[in-house]
Amino acid sequence: MKRIIRMLFILLWLTSCSTDDSEHVSYDNPEAPLDIPINFPELNSSFYTNIPTVYGVELGEKLFNDKRLSADNTISCSSCHIQENAFADHNAIGIGIEGRVGIRNTPPVQNMAFMQVYNWVGNKLQLESQPLVPIITHEEMDSSILEVIGKIENDEDYIELFNKAFEGGGITAEGIYNSISQFEYTLISANSKYDRVQKNEGETFTESEALGYAVFQDKCISCHSTALFTDQSFRNIGFPINPNNEEAGRARVTGDVEDYMRFRVPSLRNIEYTAPYGSFGQFATLKEVLNYLNDGVLEADNLDPILKDNNNRIPLTETEKDNLISFLKTLSDEAFIGLED
């Protein structure tokens, strides 16, 4: 009995020492302030399980700009997703380390919180599963998450930020994915001239912009609908086909021949800053895009009905093209791309 009592005493003493010697650190990490436009579509459901916080966003932005995410420390996420280009770039096709060329145009990073599918072919449904893709892709960063962690695990700034962002959880792969996504969730573009006109904030369209808006509503809004100016659907609109034999459009994801060369309808917000256009930068200017649609697109069995039922074209006069481009430029958000404070 004495032995049992002695063992219990020792156990209680050890427990007491452990409690006394350890100190729980509590981190004050409030939600990041976000201005969610009331007219935008629903948030992606993953947003609610990874709500942006002050330190999570700070950490994500730091990682977004860190070239150590690439194998040779030469490129970061921001090397291809450049703010003044609406977080896209001006290359026809994305270029990674050592000048390696991918197969598609770099998409802009904007209004990610409201997107239900990501990338040209919608192979990601949650933003948190996206950051690993460029890190491990040979034509992009050609690294690994373990290699990235190895490079930053002794960085005092990162150690502190990870602990503040994720309750002392330390540097983890999940923390990298979640924090980059939190930062990207904050990249909301909703302050263009178009938005201010819609909210009656004292601005009005010019005559050309108003006429272009009418053309847009007549000939473009079927695909470029909602406040995001995309319905997020996948369509084959008969653009020139990528000569890269690895390209098959959404069919690469679904394996369905009906999805061959179908791509996600891109948002038109900030389109003035994101040239060239098309899944592999087929068109240098907006005028080239409109000329192509007017002249007639490529025939395909799965060509979108909007085109197939209209002789494979969207007819536009030269005046309509010019007015339409004037309207599209009202979707430019100068504060978002850093031209305004």
N, C-alpha and C positions, 0 to 999 in steps of 0.2 A: 504494500500500500504506500509506504514511504517513497519507494522508487517511482511509483506512478505520480505521486504528488510532486516529487522533485522534477520529473519530466514535464509536467504541466506548468510548473513554475518557470522552467527554462524556456518553454514555448511561449509563454506569456511575455517573458522578458525580451525574447528575440522580436516578437511582434511589436512590442512597445518601442524597441530601439529602431525598428524599421520605420515605424510611423513618425518617430521623432526626427530621424535623419533624412527622410524624404520630404520634399516640399513640392506640392502641386502648383504648377505655374499656370495661371489663368491669363489668357490672351484676349484683349479687347479687340475684336475684329468685326466691326459693324458692316452691314450690307452697303455696297457701293451705291451712291445716288444715281438713278437712271431715269431718264425722261422717256417713258414709254408712250409713243403716239397712240392716241385713242382710236384712230382709224386704221391702224395696221392689223394684219391678220394675227391669229393666235400665236402665242409663243410656242416654240418647240418644247415638248414635254420634258426633255432632259434639262432644260433651263431651271426647272423647279427643284431638281436634285443637285444642282451646282450653281446656286444663286451667287452672282458676283459679290465679293466682299472687298473691302478697301485693300487689304494686304494680298488677297488672291489676285486682284487685278494688277496691283503693283508688281507682283512676282511674275504674272503672265506676260506683262509688257517687257519686263527685263529679259525673260527667256525668248520672247518674240524677236528681240533685237540682238541676241547672243549668237555669235558665229561659231561658238563651241558646239552647237548642235550639229554641225557638219563634220565629216570625217577629217578634213584638212583645215578646219577652222577658218574657212574663207567666206562662207555665206550663212546668213541667218534667214529666218522667215521674212524679215523686213527687206532683205535683199531683192526679193521677187514681189513682195506685197508692199509697195511703196505708197505712202500716204498721199502724195500729190497726184498719184494715178488712181485714186480711190482704192488704194491697197491692191492694185494690180501692177503691171509693168507695161512697157511698150514693145516687148519682144513678141514676134508672131507665135513662138513656141517657148515654153519655159526652159531656162538654162540653169543647170546645176553646177556642182563643183567640177573643176577641170574643163569647163566649157561643154559639159555633156548636155545633149539636147533631148528633151522629153518628146511627147507626142501631142500635147495639147497646149493651148493658150492659157496663161495664168489667169484664173478668175479673180475678180475683185473680192475683197473681204468687207462686206457691209451688210448690216441688218441680218446678221447670222442668227440672232435670237429668234427670228420670225420664220426662218426657213425650215421646211420639213424634210428636205433632202439636200445633200451637199455634193459638190463637184459636178462636173459636166454630165456625168452619167448616174448620179444619185447612188453611188456605191456606199455612202455613209448616211445614216439616218440620225446619228447623234454627233454633235460637234466634238464631244470628248474623245471620240474614236478617230478623229481626223489628224491630230498632230503627229502621230506615229508614222503616218504614211510618208510625208516628205523626209522624215528622219532616216527611214530605212530604204527608201527607193534609190536605186543605183544612179539614176539620172538626176537625182536631186541632191540630198545630203549624204547618202551612202554611209550612214553610221548605224548605230544601234542605241537603244535606250540605256543599256548597261554602260556603253562607252560614254554617253552623255553624262550619266550620273557620276561615273568615275572622274570626269573632268571637273565637276563642280562640287563634289562631296566635301571637299576641304575648304571651300570658299565661304568665309565667315558671313559675308552679306547674304549669300543664298541660304546658309543654315538658319540664320535669323529670320529671313523672310518665309521660308517653308514652315518654320515653327509657328510664326505668327499667323500664317494663312491657314494652317491645318492643325491647330491645337497641339503643337509640339510633336507632330507626327514625323518630323524629319524629312529628308530628301527622298522622295519616292517617285516611281514612274507615274502612278496615279496623280500625284500632286503636280507633275509636269503637265500632263494632259489636261487636268481640270483647271489649272491656273491659266494656261494659254487660252483655253476656251472661255474662261471668265473675262479675260481681257477682250477677246473677240466679240463677246456678247455686248460689250459696251460701245462697239463701233456702230452706232446708230446714225443713219443719215436721213433726216426728215426736215431739213431747213433750207430747201431750195426755193427759188422764186415760185415754182408751181405750188409748193406747200403754203407759202405766204398768201398767194392769190386765193387759194381754196379756203384759207382761214380769215379772209377779208382783213388782212393786216395793212391795208393802205396801198398795196401794189396791184397793178393790173397788167394783163397781157398787152403787148403791142399788137397791131393789126396782123402782122405776119404770124406771131405766136398763136393768136386766137384762131386764125385760119388753119394753122398747123394742128392745133388741138382738135379741131373739127375733123381733119383728115385722120388723125390718130384714132379718134373714137369710131370712125367709119371703117378703117382698114387695118388697125393694129391691135385694138383692145381685146379681141378674142383670145389672144395668147398673152399679151402683156397687160393683164388685168390686176386688180387689187392695188393697194397703195404701194406695194413693192414693185409694181409694173412687171410682174411675172405671175403666171398662174401655177408655176412650179411643175408643169407637166413636161412630158418627154415627147418630142416631135421630130420627124424627119421633114425638113423644109427644103430639101433639094439643093443644099449648098454644095460647092465643089468638094469631092471626097478626098480625105486625107490619104496621101500615097503610102503612109506607113502601114505595113501589112499587119501590125498589131492592133490597129484601130477597127472597131466594130460598133462604136457607140454604146448605147445601153445594153446591147446584146452581150457585151462582155460581162455584164453583171447578171443578166437573167438567163442567158443561153437561148433566148427565144428569137428566132429569125425575124419575127415581126418588129423587134426592137433594133434591127440593124440600122445603124447611123441615126438613131434617135438620140437627141441630146436635150438636156434640161433647158427650158426657155430661160434665157438670162434676164436679169433685171435691167431695166433701162435707166435706172437712177445713176447719175454721174457718168453717163455714157460718153459725154464729151471728153472725159479724161482717160478712157480705157482702151483707146485704139491700140493695135488693130483688132478687127472684129471677126467673130466666127471661132469655131472650136480649135482651129489651128491657125488663126490669124489670116484667113483668106482675103480679107478686105482691109485696105489701109485706111479708108475713110467711110463716114456714114453715107456720103453720096454714092460711093461704090456699092454699098449694100443695097441702097434703094434702086440704083440702076439695074443691078442683077435681078432683084425681085420683079421689076417692071419688065425686063427683057425676057424673062422666063427661066425657071429653075430646072434642075435635072429631074428627069422622070425616075420614079421608083414605085415599086408595088405598094410600099407602105408610106408613100408621100402623104403628107397631112391633107385631109379632105378640103380644108380651106383653100389650098392651092390646087389640088387635083380637080375640084369642082369649078375652078375658074381658069382653065387652060394653063395650069402650072405657073401662074403669075399673079402678082398684085399690081394692077395697072395704076400708074402714077404719072401725072403730067410733070413737066419741069417745075412749074410753079408750085404744085403740091409737094414735090420733093423739097424745095427750098423752104417752104413754110413748115413742113414737118420737121426739118432739121432745126429751124428756129424754135419750135416748141420743145423738141428734145433737149435743147440747151437750157430750157427753164428747169430741167430736172437736176441741174448742177448745184451742188451744195458746197459753196466755197469755204464755209467754216469747217466742214468735215474734212476737206483735203488740206486744210491748214493755211488757206489764203486769208482767212479772217481769224482774229482772236476770239 
